[in-house]
Amino acid sequence: MKNPHASDKRSLPAGIWALGFVSLFMDVSSEMIHALLPVYLTVGLGASTLAVGVIEGIAEATAAITKVFSGALSDRIGQRKLLAALGYGLAAVTKPIFPLAPSFGWLVAARFIDRVGKGIRGAPRDALVADLAPEGLRGAAFGLRQSLDTVGAFVGPLAAILLMWLFSDNFRAVFWVAVIPAFLSLGLILFAVKEPARPEGLRRVRNPLAPSELKLLGGVYWWVVVVATLFTLARFSEAFLILRAEGEGVPIMLVPLIFVGMNFVYSLTAYPVGVLSDSIGRVWLLIVGLCLLIAADVVLALSSGITNLAVGVLLWGVHMGFTQGLLSTLVAEAVPAELRGTAFGMFNLVTGIALLVASVVAGALWEVWGPQWTFLAGAGFAGMALLSLLPLRHRLDGKAAAKAPAR
């Protein structure tokens, strides 16, 4: 007799696909704005590159801090979808602030509020992906969501390019169009994503952020956090790729092509890498990803011209496909199921703080010594992250041996 709880190993559940398209539509909206915002701030409003670094870092760190509490709350109440939908809803209703903002301060506030919405949805959504994914397909599940999310990340800038041409470089008109896919994303998560039934016997958690609960996350989890932190220091905000393109003379209307190219190769690689990781393991693929990041940084630091810029950006995108879904998969597999929301929240808090530091340092290096030192510093941190993967591999091998049944 077939076990009714057995998962179909050949395919991913519809809920994983639905969450992927939720991410896709919201990323179309966000990247239409994000692809133009650094240039709008520096060219349109006269902000410095250091200010761009601070804004980007604060925005992402705000999202990371919020993820801790939303992730922990999802563990406490045993509900992921409610908080994820709230986060997508907040992001959708604040999108009109971008075209309406009359000053630099309003744009900073809009970016801040938008990232609060991202923070609320992030950890519960990732925990929901882990809850929905069949055993043995978590790499594929996170890879698929990441790929669909990243399709939105290159469709958004493409739409921004077309609309900037159509509206004669009118930033505000493009920002208005970006409101539409945000509300499509909200509708999809409300009506197409179903919360899975809570497994019988799963422990209830009263205070997920208590020291006793955080200790249960385990040593493997915390070493994954260490690796991801060094990784984040190495890959500061992609806003600096936009500024690098502007410095090479790329016309303002075509600047979003940087995100298009990067995210196109990112979307092509994330799902296959996730599927492959379910068969051969995660760490070796992360090593390949870090080597790609070092290569990208060296090219962007030491080369000039549009061709070399394109090579560096494409290498950056491939490295993202090799790493981001795998880091999420490692988090999901390292912790107890009842603490996944808290685990993703803490993971994003630490890496969000690292992103704030990285973005500020990158902006300061750019201002004082030029862009080459920004990217060379990134390569140095990537090398440190590469070294930290060796202890992680040993810890993962030890955990796998502990789980193996006795013979």
C-alpha positions in Angstrom: 0.0 0.0 0.0 1.3 3.4 -0.9 2.3 5.7 2.0 -0.1 8.7 1.8 2.6 10.9 3.3 5.3 9.9 0.8 6.5 12.7 -1.5 6.8 12.5 -5.2 10.6 12.8 -5.8 10.2 13.6 -9.4 8.5 17.0 -9.1 8.2 19.9 -6.8 4.8 20.9 -5.2 2.7 23.6 -6.8 3.2 25.8 -3.8 6.9 26.1 -4.5 6.1 27.2 -8.1 3.5 29.7 -6.8 6.0 31.2 -4.3 8.5 31.5 -7.2 6.1 33.5 -9.2 5.2 35.7 -6.2 8.9 36.5 -6.0 9.1 37.0 -9.7 6.4 39.7 -9.9 7.7 41.5 -6.8 11.2 41.5 -8.2 10.0 42.9 -11.5 8.6 45.8 -9.6 11.5 46.3 -7.2 14.2 46.0 -9.9 12.5 48.5 -12.2 13.1 51.0 -9.4 16.3 49.6 -8.0 18.0 49.6 -11.4 17.5 53.3 -11.8 17.6 54.5 -8.2 21.5 54.8 -7.8 21.8 56.9 -11.0 18.6 58.9 -10.1 20.2 59.7 -6.7 23.6 60.6 -8.0 22.7 62.3 -11.3 19.2 63.5 -10.6 19.5 64.5 -6.9 23.3 65.0 -6.6 23.9 62.4 -3.9 27.5 61.1 -3.4 28.5 57.5 -4.0 29.2 57.2 -0.2 25.6 58.3 0.4 24.4 55.6 -2.1 26.4 53.0 -0.2 25.0 54.2 3.2 21.4 54.2 1.8 21.7 50.7 0.3 23.3 49.3 3.4 20.8 50.8 5.8 17.9 49.6 3.5 19.1 46.0 3.4 20.1 46.0 7.1 16.6 47.2 8.0 15.1 44.2 6.1 17.5 41.9 7.8 16.6 43.1 11.3 12.9 42.8 10.6 13.4 39.2 9.4 14.6 38.1 12.8 11.3 39.0 14.4 9.0 37.9 11.6 10.9 34.6 11.4 10.6 34.0 15.1 7.0 35.0 15.1 6.3 32.5 12.3 7.8 29.7 14.5 5.8 30.8 17.6 2.4 30.9 15.8 3.2 28.0 13.4 2.0 30.1 10.4 4.3 31.3 7.6 1.9 32.5 4.8 0.2 35.1 6.9 3.4 37.0 7.6 4.8 36.5 4.1 1.6 38.0 2.7 1.8 40.9 5.1 5.3 41.7 3.9 4.4 41.5 0.3 1.4 43.7 1.0 3.4 46.4 2.7 5.9 46.4 -0.2 3.1 46.8 -2.7 1.3 49.6 -1.0 4.5 51.6 -0.5 5.6 51.4 -4.1 3.7 54.6 -5.1 5.9 56.6 -2.7 8.8 56.3 -5.3 7.1 58.3 -8.1 5.5 60.7 -5.6 8.6 61.5 -3.6 9.4 65.2 -3.8 12.9 65.1 -2.3 15.9 62.9 -1.4 14.6 62.3 2.1 11.3 60.9 0.8 13.2 58.5 -1.4 15.2 57.3 1.5 12.0 56.8 3.5 10.4 54.9 0.6 13.4 52.6 0.3 13.4 52.1 4.0 9.6 51.2 4.2 9.9 48.9 1.1 12.7 47.0 2.8 10.6 46.6 6.0 8.1 44.8 3.8 10.9 42.6 2.5 12.1 41.9 6.0 8.6 40.8 7.2 8.2 38.4 4.3 11.7 37.0 3.9 12.3 34.5 6.7 8.7 33.2 6.8 8.7 32.7 3.0 12.0 30.8 3.1 10.8 28.7 6.0 7.6 28.0 3.9 9.7 26.8 1.0 11.6 24.4 3.3 8.3 23.2 4.8 6.8 22.5 1.3 9.9 21.0 -0.2 10.1 17.1 -0.3 13.0 15.5 1.4 15.9 15.2 -1.0 14.7 18.1 -3.2 15.4 21.1 -1.0 18.3 22.2 -3.2 16.0 22.1 -6.2 13.2 23.9 -4.4 15.4 26.8 -3.3 17.1 26.8 -6.7 13.7 27.1 -8.5 12.5 29.9 -6.2 15.8 31.7 -6.7 15.7 31.3 -10.5 12.1 32.6 -10.8 12.9 35.4 -8.4 15.9 36.3 -10.6 13.8 36.2 -13.8 12.0 39.1 -12.3 15.3 40.7 -11.5 16.3 40.9 -15.2 12.8 41.5 -16.6 12.5 44.5 -14.3 15.5 46.3 -15.6 14.6 45.4 -19.2 11.2 47.0 -18.7 13.0 50.0 -17.1 15.1 50.4 -20.2 12.1 50.2 -22.6 10.1 52.6 -20.5 12.9 55.1 -20.1 13.1 55.2 -23.9 9.3 55.4 -24.2 9.0 58.2 -21.5 12.2 60.1 -22.6 14.2 59.3 -19.4 11.3 60.2 -17.1 12.2 58.3 -13.9 8.9 59.0 -12.2 6.8 57.6 -15.0 8.8 54.3 -14.9 8.4 54.2 -11.1 4.6 54.4 -11.6 4.5 51.4 -13.9 6.5 49.5 -11.3 3.5 49.6 -9.0 1.5 47.1 -11.2 3.5 43.9 -10.8 3.8 44.6 -7.0 0.1 44.2 -6.7 0.0 41.1 -8.9 2.5 39.5 -6.5 0.3 40.3 -3.6 -2.8 38.8 -5.3 -0.9 35.6 -6.1 0.3 34.9 -2.6 -3.1 35.6 -1.2 -5.0 33.2 -3.5 -2.5 30.7 -4.9 -0.2 29.7 -2.0 -1.5 27.3 0.6 -0.1 26.8 4.1 0.9 23.1 4.6 -0.5 21.2 7.5 1.6 21.2 10.6 3.3 17.8 11.0 1.9 15.8 13.9 4.2 15.8 17.0 6.2 18.9 15.9 7.3 20.7 19.0 5.6 24.0 19.9 8.0 26.9 20.5 7.0 29.6 23.0 10.0 31.9 22.7 12.1 31.2 19.6 14.7 33.9 20.4 15.4 32.5 23.9 19.1 31.5 24.4 18.0 27.9 25.0 16.2 27.8 21.6 19.1 29.5 19.7 21.4 26.9 21.1 19.3 24.2 19.5 20.1 25.7 16.0 23.4 23.9 16.4 27.1 24.3 15.4 26.7 23.5 11.8 24.1 26.3 11.4 26.3 28.9 13.1 29.2 28.0 10.9 27.0 28.4 7.8 26.3 31.9 9.2 30.0 32.6 9.5 30.6 31.5 5.9 27.6 33.6 4.6 28.9 36.7 6.6 32.3 36.6 4.9 30.5 36.0 1.6 28.3 39.1 2.2 31.4 41.3 3.0 32.8 40.2 -0.4 29.7 41.0 -2.4 28.6 44.5 -1.4 25.5 46.1 -2.9 25.1 45.6 -6.7 24.5 49.4 -6.8 28.3 49.6 -7.3 28.1 47.6 -10.5 25.7 50.3 -11.8 28.1 53.0 -10.8 31.0 51.1 -12.5 28.9 51.0 -15.7 28.3 54.7 -15.5 32.0 55.3 -15.0 32.7 53.3 -18.2 30.4 55.7 -20.2 27.3 53.5 -20.5 24.4 55.8 -21.3 21.9 56.3 -18.5 19.1 54.7 -20.5 21.2 51.5 -20.9 22.6 51.3 -17.4 19.9 48.8 -16.3 21.4 46.3 -18.8 23.9 45.6 -16.0 21.2 44.0 -13.9 19.7 42.4 -17.0 22.9 40.5 -17.9 23.8 39.7 -14.3 20.4 38.3 -13.4 19.9 36.5 -16.7 22.9 34.2 -16.1 21.9 34.1 -12.4 18.4 32.8 -13.3 19.9 30.2 -15.7 22.2 28.7 -13.2 20.4 28.8 -9.8 17.9 25.9 -10.5 20.4 23.5 -12.2 22.9 24.1 -9.5 20.2 23.4 -6.8 19.3 20.2 -8.5 22.9 19.2 -8.9 23.6 19.9 -5.2 20.9 17.4 -4.2 23.1 14.7 -5.8 26.7 15.8 -5.2 26.5 18.0 -2.1 26.6 21.7 -1.5 30.1 22.7 -0.5 32.0 22.0 -3.7 29.5 24.1 -5.6 29.9 26.9 -3.1 33.7 26.7 -3.7 33.1 27.1 -7.4 30.8 30.1 -6.7 33.4 31.9 -4.6 36.1 31.3 -7.2 33.8 32.9 -9.8 33.3 35.9 -7.4 37.0 36.4 -7.0 37.4 36.3 -10.8 34.6 38.9 -11.3 36.1 41.2 -8.7 39.6 41.0 -10.3 38.2 41.7 -13.8 36.1 44.7 -12.5 39.1 46.0 -10.6 41.9 45.7 -13.1 40.2 45.9 -16.5 38.5 48.8 -18.3 36.2 49.0 -21.3 32.6 47.9 -22.0 33.7 44.3 -22.9 35.6 43.7 -19.7 32.8 45.3 -17.7 30.4 42.8 -19.3 32.6 39.9 -18.5 32.9 40.9 -14.8 29.1 41.4 -14.5 28.3 38.0 -16.1 30.8 36.3 -13.8 29.2 38.1 -10.9 25.8 36.7 -12.0 27.0 33.1 -12.4 28.5 33.2 -8.9 25.2 34.3 -7.5 23.5 31.3 -9.1 26.1 29.0 -7.6 25.7 30.3 -4.1 22.5 32.0 -2.9 20.1 29.1 -3.2 22.7 26.7 -1.7 23.2 28.9 1.4 19.5 28.9 2.0 19.3 25.2 1.6 22.1 24.7 4.1 20.2 26.8 6.6 17.0 24.8 6.1 18.8 21.5 6.6 20.9 22.5 9.5 18.1 23.3 12.0 15.0 21.7 13.5 11.9 22.2 11.5 10.1 24.1 14.3 12.9 26.7 14.3 13.4 27.3 10.6 11.8 30.8 10.7 14.1 31.9 13.5 17.1 30.4 11.7 16.4 32.3 8.5 15.8 35.4 10.5 19.0 35.3 12.5 20.9 34.3 9.3 19.6 37.4 7.5 20.2 39.7 10.5 23.9 38.8 10.6 24.4 39.0 6.8 22.3 42.2 6.7 24.7 43.9 9.2 27.6 42.6 7.1 26.0 44.1 4.0 25.7 47.5 5.8 29.4 47.3 6.7 30.4 46.2 3.2 28.3 48.9 1.4 29.7 51.7 3.5 33.3 50.4 3.2 32.8 50.0 -0.6 31.5 53.5 -0.9 34.3 54.9 1.2 37.0 53.0 -0.8 35.4 54.2 -4.1 35.4 57.9 -2.9 39.0 57.8 -1.6 41.0 55.5 -3.8 38.7 54.6 -6.7 36.6 51.7 -7.9 39.5 49.3 -8.3 40.1 49.2 -4.6 36.4 48.5 -3.9 36.5 45.4 -6.0 39.9 44.2 -4.8 38.7 44.4 -1.2 35.7 42.3 -2.3 38.1 39.7 -3.8 40.0 39.6 -0.5 36.9 38.9 1.6 35.9 36.2 -1.0 39.2 34.5 -0.4 38.5 34.5 3.4 35.1 33.0 2.8 36.7 30.3 0.6 39.0 29.3 3.5 36.0 29.1 5.9 34.3 26.5 3.7 36.9 23.9 4.6 35.8 23.6 8.3 32.1 23.7 7.2 32.7 20.7 4.9 34.1 18.7 7.9 31.2 19.8 10.1 28.6 18.7 7.4 30.4 15.3 7.0 30.3 14.8 10.8 26.6 15.7 10.9 25.8 13.3 8.0 27.7 10.5 9.8 25.8 11.1 13.0 22.5 10.8 11.1 23.5 7.7 9.3 21.7 4.5 10.7 23.9 2.1 12.6 24.7 -1.2 10.7 
